[in-house]
Amino acid sequence: MSMSTDTGSRLRALYDRDGGVGEIFSGKADDYNASRPDYPASLFDALRNTCNLSSGSFVADIGAGTGLLTKGLLQQGFRVVAVEPNASMRKVCDRLLHRFPGYRSVDGSAEKLPIEASSVDLITAGQAFHWFEIDKARLEFNRVLRPNGQVALIWNDRVFEDPLHRALDELFAQFGGTKRAALAAHEKRGDVPKFFGTTIPIEFTWPHEQSLNQAGLESLVFSRSYMPERDSSPGREISHRLERIYKDQARAGLVAVRYTTMVKIGRPQ
């Protein structure tokens, strides 16, 4: 199974000139933390029950970002290591989560985990799978997992038929360029079966929703890796367009951003 066959390879290559995957969200950490959705309680119940976890179980959260998923795992009483290659994102994560006794963070990636072999009960990846080099990640995950350890790939999928998401998609398509196109191709998730191999993962889905004010909606858009910077000429046009979208969609000062949370759980083989 060649690494060149995974659709994420094209996406990752587009960021090489910007410093590679580890630098993708430099400068976007605050927008990311202010606007990206958390995860529903049902997800954590499913992880606990399906993966036979208990208080003190050791979880590695890969591509942890600012800790949106990490926080939910810590609140379950798990010990969690947040693995994040971007220093700015990891700094925000540390600031927000250092108070949890089971928390620590490391500079690492799916392909290079600074974690002891056979030590992890669960590996999670929320909104991060598209950055993985599949073959290398599978090897590393199986190296650090305990014999009964599992992997949970998690997404908050936007509800594309929702009027707000249709309006945002027009912006993403217009201003996201080739990076947006590559990510859209990867969102079909054809690489998930390649990652799990002969394992057929268990799948769960739940409706999820967040409410954002106008500043939050703007942060949500500019937190996307492929979107221009705010202070650029395209960024100013995006902000102007977002003002109109917000006025059209807001109710009582907030817009409802609807998602479907999905998890696929299994042991790659």
C-alpha positions as CSV (number, residue, x, y, z in Angstrom):
1,M,0.0,0.0,0.0
2,S,1.8,3.1,-1.2
3,M,1.7,6.3,0.6
4,S,1.4,8.2,-2.7
5,T,-2.1,6.7,-3.2
6,D,-3.7,8.4,-0.2
7,T,-5.7,11.5,-1.2
8,G,-4.3,13.4,1.7
9,S,-0.8,13.4,0.1
10,R,-1.9,16.1,-2.4
11,L,-3.4,18.2,0.4
12,R,-0.2,18.0,2.5
13,A,2.0,18.8,-0.5
14,L,0.2,22.1,-1.0
15,Y,1.4,23.3,2.4
16,D,5.1,22.4,1.9
17,R,6.0,25.9,0.8
18,D,4.3,27.3,4.0
19,G,6.4,25.2,6.3
20,G,4.6,21.9,6.1
21,V,1.8,20.4,8.2
22,G,3.3,21.5,11.5
23,E,2.9,25.2,10.5
24,I,-0.5,25.1,8.9
25,F,-2.4,26.8,11.8
26,S,0.3,29.3,12.9
27,G,-1.5,32.6,13.3
28,K,-5.0,30.9,13.4
29,A,-4.9,29.4,16.9
30,D,-7.1,32.1,18.5
31,D,-9.7,32.0,15.7
32,Y,-9.7,28.2,16.0
33,N,-10.2,28.2,19.7
34,A,-12.9,30.9,19.6
35,S,-15.1,29.2,17.0
36,R,-14.6,25.5,16.4
37,P,-17.2,23.2,17.9
38,D,-16.8,20.9,20.8
39,Y,-18.1,17.4,20.9
40,P,-21.4,15.9,22.2
41,A,-21.6,14.0,25.5
42,S,-22.8,10.9,23.6
43,L,-19.5,10.7,21.8
44,F,-17.6,10.2,25.1
45,D,-20.2,7.7,26.3
46,A,-19.6,5.7,23.1
47,L,-15.8,5.8,23.5
48,R,-16.0,4.7,27.1
49,N,-18.3,1.8,26.4
50,T,-17.0,0.6,23.1
51,C,-13.3,0.8,24.1
52,N,-13.8,-0.5,27.6
53,L,-12.3,2.6,29.2
54,S,-12.3,3.6,32.8
55,S,-11.1,6.5,34.9
56,G,-7.3,6.7,34.5
57,S,-7.3,5.1,31.0
58,F,-4.5,6.6,28.9
59,V,-5.6,8.4,25.7
60,A,-3.4,10.0,23.0
61,D,-5.3,12.8,21.2
62,I,-3.5,13.2,17.8
63,G,-3.6,16.6,16.2
64,A,-5.1,18.0,19.4
65,G,-5.0,21.6,18.2
66,T,-6.3,23.9,21.0
67,G,-7.7,21.0,22.9
68,L,-11.4,20.9,22.0
69,L,-11.5,17.1,22.0
70,T,-8.8,16.8,24.6
71,K,-10.9,18.7,27.2
72,G,-13.8,16.4,26.8
73,L,-11.6,13.4,27.3
74,L,-10.1,14.8,30.4
75,Q,-13.5,15.6,31.8
76,Q,-14.1,11.8,31.6
77,G,-11.3,11.2,34.1
78,F,-8.9,9.9,31.4
79,R,-5.2,10.6,31.4
80,V,-4.6,12.4,28.1
81,V,-1.5,13.4,26.1
82,A,-2.3,16.0,23.5
83,V,-0.1,15.4,20.5
84,E,0.2,18.6,18.4
85,P,3.0,19.7,16.0
86,N,2.0,23.4,15.9
87,A,3.6,25.4,18.7
88,S,0.9,28.1,18.7
89,M,-1.9,25.6,18.9
90,R,-0.2,23.6,21.6
91,K,0.4,26.8,23.6
92,V,-3.3,27.6,23.7
93,C,-4.0,24.0,24.6
94,D,-1.6,24.1,27.5
95,R,-3.0,27.4,28.8
96,L,-6.5,26.1,28.8
97,L,-6.0,22.6,30.1
98,H,-3.0,22.6,32.4
99,R,-5.3,22.6,35.4
100,F,-6.4,19.0,34.7
101,P,-4.1,16.6,36.6
102,G,-4.2,14.0,33.9
103,Y,-3.1,16.3,31.1
104,R,0.2,16.8,29.3
105,S,1.2,17.8,25.7
106,V,4.0,16.8,23.4
107,D,5.4,18.1,20.1
108,G,4.6,15.2,17.8
109,S,2.5,13.9,14.9
110,A,0.6,10.8,13.8
111,E,3.7,9.6,12.1
112,K,6.1,10.3,14.9
113,L,4.7,9.8,18.4
114,P,6.9,10.5,21.4
115,I,5.0,7.9,23.4
116,E,6.2,4.5,24.8
117,A,5.3,1.3,23.0
118,S,2.2,-0.6,24.2
119,S,1.1,2.1,26.6
120,V,-2.0,3.7,25.1
121,D,-5.6,2.5,25.6
122,L,-7.2,4.7,23.0
123,I,-6.0,7.0,20.2
124,T,-8.3,9.8,19.1
125,A,-8.1,12.1,16.1
126,G,-10.7,14.9,15.9
127,Q,-10.8,16.7,12.5
128,A,-7.2,15.6,11.9
129,F,-7.2,12.4,9.8
130,H,-6.8,14.3,6.6
131,W,-3.3,15.4,7.6
132,F,-2.1,11.8,8.2
133,E,0.4,9.8,6.1
134,I,-1.6,6.7,6.3
135,D,1.0,4.0,6.3
136,K,3.3,5.7,8.7
137,A,0.4,6.6,11.1
138,R,-0.9,3.0,11.1
139,L,2.5,1.7,12.1
140,E,3.0,4.3,14.9
141,F,-0.5,3.7,16.2
142,N,-0.1,0.0,16.4
143,R,3.3,0.5,18.1
144,V,2.0,2.6,21.0
145,L,-1.4,0.9,21.5
146,R,-1.9,-1.8,24.1
147,P,-3.0,-5.2,22.8
148,N,-6.7,-4.2,23.2
149,G,-6.3,-0.6,22.3
150,Q,-8.4,1.1,19.7
151,V,-8.4,4.1,17.4
152,A,-11.3,6.6,17.1
153,L,-11.4,8.8,14.1
154,I,-13.8,11.7,14.8
155,W,-15.4,14.4,12.7
156,N,-17.9,17.3,13.2
157,D,-19.3,17.2,9.7
158,R,-21.1,20.4,8.6
159,V,-24.8,19.9,7.5
160,F,-24.3,20.9,3.9
161,E,-28.0,21.4,3.2
162,D,-28.3,24.0,5.9
163,P,-28.6,27.6,4.5
164,L,-25.8,28.9,6.6
165,H,-23.4,26.2,5.4
166,R,-24.5,26.7,1.8
167,A,-23.6,30.4,2.1
168,L,-20.2,29.6,3.7
169,D,-19.4,27.0,1.1
170,E,-19.7,29.7,-1.6
171,L,-17.0,31.7,0.3
172,F,-14.8,28.7,0.8
173,A,-15.1,27.7,-2.9
174,Q,-14.3,31.3,-4.1
175,F,-11.4,32.0,-1.7
176,G,-10.0,28.6,-0.7
177,G,-8.3,27.9,-4.0
178,T,-6.5,24.6,-4.7
179,K,-6.1,23.9,-0.9
180,R,-9.9,23.9,-0.4
181,A,-10.4,21.7,-3.5
182,A,-7.9,19.2,-2.2
183,L,-9.5,19.1,1.2
184,A,-13.0,18.7,-0.3
185,A,-11.7,15.7,-2.3
186,H,-10.3,14.2,1.0
187,E,-13.6,14.8,2.8
188,K,-15.0,11.9,0.8
189,R,-12.9,9.7,3.2
190,G,-11.8,7.1,0.7
191,D,-8.7,6.7,2.8
192,V,-10.5,5.5,5.9
193,P,-10.8,1.9,4.7
194,K,-7.1,2.0,3.7
195,F,-6.2,3.1,7.2
196,F,-8.2,0.4,9.0
197,G,-7.2,-2.3,6.5
198,T,-9.1,-5.5,7.2
199,T,-10.9,-4.1,10.2
200,I,-14.4,-2.9,9.7
201,P,-14.8,0.0,12.2
202,I,-17.8,0.6,14.4
203,E,-19.6,3.8,13.5
204,F,-21.8,6.2,15.5
205,T,-23.3,9.5,14.5
206,W,-25.2,12.2,16.5
207,P,-26.6,15.7,15.7
208,H,-24.6,18.5,17.2
209,E,-24.9,22.3,17.1
210,Q,-23.1,25.4,18.3
211,S,-24.3,29.1,18.5
212,L,-22.0,31.9,17.4
213,N,-22.2,35.7,17.4
214,Q,-20.9,37.7,14.4
215,A,-17.3,37.7,15.7
216,G,-17.5,33.9,16.3
217,L,-18.8,33.3,12.7
218,E,-15.9,35.4,11.3
219,S,-13.4,33.4,13.4
220,L,-14.9,30.1,12.2
221,V,-14.3,31.1,8.6
222,F,-10.8,32.5,9.1
223,S,-9.8,29.4,11.2
224,R,-9.9,27.3,8.0
225,S,-6.4,26.4,6.9
226,Y,-7.0,27.4,3.3
227,M,-8.6,30.8,3.9
228,P,-6.7,34.1,3.4
229,E,-5.5,36.2,6.3
230,R,-8.0,38.7,7.7
231,D,-5.9,41.8,6.9
232,S,-5.4,40.8,3.2
233,S,-7.5,42.3,0.4
234,P,-9.4,39.0,0.0
235,G,-9.8,38.8,3.8
236,R,-11.5,42.2,3.9
237,E,-13.9,41.1,1.2
238,I,-14.7,37.9,3.1
239,S,-15.4,40.0,6.2
240,H,-17.8,42.2,4.2
241,R,-19.6,39.2,2.8
242,L,-19.8,37.5,6.2
243,E,-21.5,40.6,7.6
244,R,-24.3,40.1,5.1
245,I,-24.5,36.3,5.8
246,Y,-24.7,37.0,9.5
247,K,-27.5,39.5,9.1
248,D,-29.5,37.0,7.0
249,Q,-29.0,34.0,9.3
250,A,-28.8,35.4,12.8
251,R,-31.7,35.0,15.3
252,A,-31.5,36.9,18.6
253,G,-27.9,37.8,17.8
254,L,-26.7,34.3,17.1
255,V,-26.3,31.9,14.2
256,A,-26.9,28.2,14.7
257,V,-24.1,26.2,13.2
258,R,-25.3,22.6,12.7
259,Y,-23.1,19.5,12.5
260,T,-23.3,15.7,12.4
261,T,-20.7,14.3,14.8
262,M,-19.3,11.0,13.5
263,V,-16.8,8.5,15.0
264,K,-15.3,5.4,13.5
265,I,-13.7,3.0,16.1
266,G,-11.4,0.1,15.4
267,R,-7.9,-1.3,15.5
268,P,-6.0,-0.9,12.2
269,Q,-4.8,-4.2,10.7
